Amino acid sequence: MADLSLLVDHLREPSKLTTADATTWERLLRMARREALIGQFAMRVREAGITPPPLAQTILDDAMIGVETSQRSARWEARDAARLLGGRGYPVALMKGAAYVVADLPPAEGRTVGDLDILVPRAAIDDAESVLRANGWDPLKDEGYDDAYYRQWMHEIPPLAHAERGSVIDVHHTILPLTARLRPDAEALIADAVPVGDGLHMLSPPDMLLHSVAHLFYDGDFDGGLRNLWDIHRLITGFDTPDFWRQLAERARLHQLEVPLARALRFARDFYGTKVNAALAGQPTPLDRLIRRRLTARDGYGLPIRPLTRQALYIRGHWLRMPPALLARHLFTKWRMRRAGEGPG
């Protein structure tokens, strides 16, 4: 049975597409779409000078239109955030896709952007939320358990959606939940953010990479994991200098992210051929094999496979994010809420 290794191979070496048959093209397009990598795949096809079959070409052309639309929206939303928050007396840092697009960084090539992610000092969270809510941004979560859970334990407030545009903004004050065993230095993230214009900032290059590393290899969000790993690959490719690797090692120690960074470097090297610092990458561990199975866990139709692997890493992610007692209470509360929702109205 085909898994996402097929997509990895062709992203890494798109020249292999010259011998791809119709079935292979169909599988690759389904996989790329499911993993939110269809735009990046389209860029790799274009860069390699490959002429796809007519139907595949139409799908890839449509994907690039979607990329351009989402990036145009991301730039607009970033400017609007600058207009609302730029003069409030605290720094506002763009994160993830919006930062890549606004700063024209390598991961932006072919990348769609969904929510607008920003980082502000924790002391400024209430002010930022108040300003946004006064300007058309409304909570997506009911003001019940989920809202309270976000505010007490998470690294962000509940997401806000614009009443007219439907856009979503995630306002962070750090990059991992407050309950996580690792505690990145949120003050250092803000202090070393670099300006990108319009009163906005973005994380410094090493912190930007470490944010992606933490999200994938510690926080354990493996849905779309190949896309996140592609971001890591492209960031490393764009930042690859001796000084960057020195700074990255220092910041990984500061943020307690040395182990997740090592794993990210190994996977970027093994999946996409990324040139990495061998000393920082370290040696494979038994967990690497399980994560590899999870990252490639879609079939030729792009549908999820390997449910036991998925469940094992889902449980591990929760275990790393919460102390046992809090985790048990949280899971019980969510189970009880689901039961109540399934009952008769």
C-alpha positions in Angstrom: 0.0 0.0 0.0 1.3 3.4 -0.9 1.9 5.9 1.9 3.2 9.4 2.1 6.8 8.3 1.4 5.7 8.5 -2.2 5.1 12.2 -1.8 8.3 12.8 0.2 10.3 11.1 -2.6 8.9 13.3 -5.3 9.2 16.5 -3.3 12.8 15.7 -2.7 13.5 14.6 -6.3 10.8 16.0 -8.6 12.8 14.7 -11.6 11.3 11.3 -10.8 8.0 12.7 -12.2 9.3 12.2 -15.8 8.5 8.5 -15.5 5.3 8.9 -13.4 2.2 7.2 -14.7 -1.4 8.5 -14.4 -2.0 6.5 -11.1 1.2 8.0 -9.5 0.1 11.5 -10.5 -3.3 10.9 -9.0 -1.9 9.6 -5.8 0.6 12.4 -5.4 -2.1 15.1 -6.0 -4.4 13.5 -3.4 -1.6 13.2 -0.9 -0.3 16.7 -1.4 -3.8 18.2 -1.1 -4.5 16.3 2.1 -1.2 17.3 3.6 -1.7 21.0 2.6 1.4 20.6 0.4 -0.3 21.0 -3.0 1.2 24.5 -3.6 4.7 23.4 -2.7 4.3 20.4 -4.9 3.2 22.6 -7.8 6.3 24.8 -7.2 8.6 21.8 -7.3 7.0 20.6 -10.5 7.5 24.0 -12.1 11.1 24.4 -10.9 12.0 21.0 -12.3 10.6 21.9 -15.7 8.1 18.9 -15.6 5.1 19.0 -17.9 2.2 17.2 -16.0 -0.7 15.5 -17.7 -3.4 18.1 -18.6 -5.7 17.3 -15.7 -2.9 17.4 -13.2 -1.7 20.7 -14.7 -5.2 22.2 -14.2 -5.2 21.0 -10.5 -1.8 22.5 -9.9 -2.7 25.8 -11.6 -5.8 26.0 -9.4 -3.6 25.3 -6.3 -1.3 28.2 -7.2 -4.3 30.5 -7.5 -5.4 29.4 -4.0 -1.8 30.1 -2.7 -1.8 33.6 -4.2 -5.3 34.4 -2.7 -4.3 33.1 0.8 -1.0 35.0 0.8 -2.7 38.2 -0.4 -5.2 37.8 2.5 -2.4 37.1 5.0 -0.6 40.4 4.0 -3.8 42.3 4.4 -4.6 40.8 7.8 -1.0 41.5 8.9 -1.4 45.1 7.9 -4.7 45.4 9.7 -3.2 43.9 12.9 -0.4 46.5 12.6 -3.0 49.2 12.3 -4.9 48.0 15.4 -2.0 46.9 17.6 1.1 48.6 16.3 0.8 51.7 18.5 -0.2 50.1 21.7 3.3 50.2 23.3 4.3 46.6 23.0 5.8 44.5 20.2 3.6 42.4 18.0 5.4 39.5 16.2 4.1 37.6 13.3 4.5 33.9 13.4 4.4 30.9 11.0 2.9 31.4 7.6 2.1 35.1 7.9 5.7 35.8 8.9 7.1 33.8 6.0 4.9 35.7 3.5 5.4 39.2 4.9 9.2 38.7 5.2 9.3 36.9 1.8 11.1 33.9 3.3 11.8 30.6 1.5 8.9 28.7 3.1 6.4 31.1 1.6 7.0 29.6 -1.9 3.8 27.7 -2.7 2.5 27.9 0.8 -1.1 28.6 1.7 -1.7 30.6 4.9 -4.6 30.0 7.1 -5.0 31.7 10.5 -3.0 34.8 11.3 -0.7 33.9 14.3 0.8 36.7 16.4 2.9 36.8 19.6 2.6 39.6 22.2 3.9 39.8 25.7 1.8 38.0 28.2 1.1 41.2 30.1 -0.4 42.6 26.9 -2.7 39.8 26.1 -5.8 41.4 27.7 -5.2 44.7 25.9 -4.6 43.0 22.5 -7.8 41.0 22.9 -9.8 44.0 24.0 -8.7 46.0 20.9 -9.4 43.2 18.5 -12.8 42.5 20.0 -13.7 46.2 19.7 -12.8 46.0 16.0 -14.9 43.1 14.8 -13.1 40.0 16.1 -15.3 37.6 18.1 -14.4 34.5 20.1 -14.8 31.1 18.4 -15.1 29.3 21.7 -18.1 29.4 24.0 -17.3 31.1 27.3 -17.3 27.8 29.2 -14.8 25.1 29.9 -12.8 25.5 26.7 -12.5 29.2 27.1 -11.3 28.9 30.7 -8.9 26.1 29.8 -7.2 28.2 27.1 -6.8 31.2 29.4 -5.4 29.3 32.4 -3.2 26.7 30.7 -2.6 27.4 27.0 0.0 29.4 25.2 -2.7 31.5 23.5 -6.1 32.9 24.1 -9.1 31.3 22.4 -9.0 32.0 18.6 -10.9 35.1 17.3 -12.8 35.2 14.0 -13.6 38.5 12.2 -17.4 38.9 12.0 -17.3 40.1 8.4 -14.3 38.6 6.8 -14.3 35.2 8.5 -10.5 35.4 9.1 -9.1 33.8 12.2 -6.4 35.3 14.5 -4.5 33.3 17.1 -2.9 35.6 19.8 0.0 33.9 21.5 2.1 34.8 24.5 4.5 31.9 24.2 5.0 28.9 21.9 4.1 25.9 24.1 1.3 25.4 26.6 2.0 26.6 30.1 1.5 23.0 31.3 4.2 21.6 29.1 7.3 20.1 30.7 9.5 22.3 28.5 9.3 26.1 29.1 10.6 28.2 26.3 11.7 31.7 27.3 8.8 33.9 26.1 10.5 37.1 27.2 13.5 36.3 25.0 11.3 35.4 22.1 9.8 38.9 22.2 13.0 40.8 23.1 14.9 39.4 20.1 12.1 39.6 17.5 13.2 41.6 14.4 11.1 44.3 12.6 9.4 43.5 9.3 7.7 46.9 8.7 4.4 48.6 9.6 5.2 48.4 13.3 5.3 44.6 13.1 8.0 42.1 14.0 8.8 38.4 13.4 10.7 36.0 15.6 14.5 35.9 15.1 15.6 33.3 12.5 16.7 30.7 15.2 13.6 31.3 17.2 11.4 31.0 14.1 12.9 27.6 13.4 12.5 26.5 17.0 8.9 27.5 17.0 8.3 25.1 14.0 10.3 22.5 15.8 8.4 22.7 19.0 5.0 22.7 17.2 5.8 19.5 15.3 8.3 17.5 17.4 7.2 18.4 21.0 3.6 19.7 20.8 2.9 16.7 18.6 0.6 18.2 16.0 1.3 15.6 13.3 -1.7 16.4 11.1 0.0 18.1 8.2 3.3 17.1 9.6 5.0 16.8 6.3 4.1 20.5 5.5 5.5 21.6 8.8 8.7 19.6 8.2 8.9 21.2 4.7 8.8 24.6 6.5 11.7 23.5 8.7 13.6 22.3 5.6 13.1 25.6 3.8 13.9 27.7 6.8 17.2 25.8 7.3 18.0 26.2 3.6 17.4 29.9 3.8 19.3 30.6 7.0 22.2 28.2 6.5 25.3 30.1 7.7 27.9 29.2 10.4 26.6 32.1 12.6 23.0 30.8 12.3 24.0 27.3 13.5 25.9 28.8 16.5 22.9 31.0 17.4 20.5 28.1 16.9 22.4 25.9 19.4 22.4 28.7 21.9 18.7 29.4 21.5 17.8 25.7 21.7 19.5 25.5 25.1 17.8 28.7 26.3 14.4 27.4 25.2 14.9 23.8 26.4 14.4 22.6 22.9 17.6 20.7 22.2 16.0 17.2 21.9 13.1 18.3 19.7 15.6 20.3 17.5 17.8 17.2 17.1 14.9 15.1 16.0 13.7 17.8 13.6 17.1 18.0 12.0 17.3 14.3 11.6 13.9 14.1 9.9 14.5 17.1 7.6 17.8 15.5 6.5 16.3 12.0 6.0 13.0 13.1 4.4 14.0 16.1 2.3 17.8 15.9 2.1 18.3 19.1 4.2 22.0 20.0 4.9 22.1 20.1 8.7 24.6 20.4 11.5 25.5 16.8 12.3 26.5 17.5 15.9 23.1 19.1 16.7 21.2 16.4 14.8 22.6 13.6 17.1 21.7 10.0 16.7 18.4 8.3 15.9 16.3 7.0 18.8 13.6 4.2 18.9 10.9 6.9 18.9 12.1 8.1 15.5 10.8 5.0 13.9 7.3 5.5 15.3 7.2 9.2 14.3 8.3 8.2 10.8 5.3 5.9 10.6 3.0 8.7 11.8 4.4 11.3 9.4 3.8 9.0 6.4 0.4 7.7 7.6 -1.8 8.3 4.6 -2.7 5.9 1.8 -2.8 6.5 -2.0 -6.1 8.2 -1.6 -4.8 10.6 1.0 -6.8 8.9 3.8 -5.5 8.3 7.3 -3.9 4.9 8.0 -2.1 3.3 11.0 -4.7 4.2 13.7 -2.7 2.6 16.5 0.4 4.7 15.7 -1.7 7.8 15.5 -3.3 7.1 18.9 0.0 6.3 20.5 1.5 9.6 19.5 -1.7 11.5 20.3 -1.5 10.2 23.9 2.2 11.0 24.0 1.6 14.5 22.9 -1.0 15.1 25.7 1.4 13.4 28.2 4.1 15.9 27.3 1.8 18.9 27.4 0.1 18.2 30.8 1.0 16.8 34.3 -0.8 13.5 34.9 -3.5 14.8 37.3 -4.4 17.7 35.1 -4.5 15.5 32.0 -6.8 13.0 33.6 -9.2 15.8 34.8 -9.1 17.4 31.3 -9.8 14.2 29.4 -12.6 13.3 31.8 -14.2 16.7 31.4 -14.0 16.6 27.6 -15.5 13.0 27.7 -18.3 14.2 29.9 -19.0 17.2 27.6 -19.1 14.9 24.6 -21.5 12.6 26.4 -23.8 15.5 27.3 -23.7 16.8 23.7 -24.7 13.4 22.3 -27.7 13.1 24.6 -31.3 14.1 23.8 -31.8 17.9 23.6 
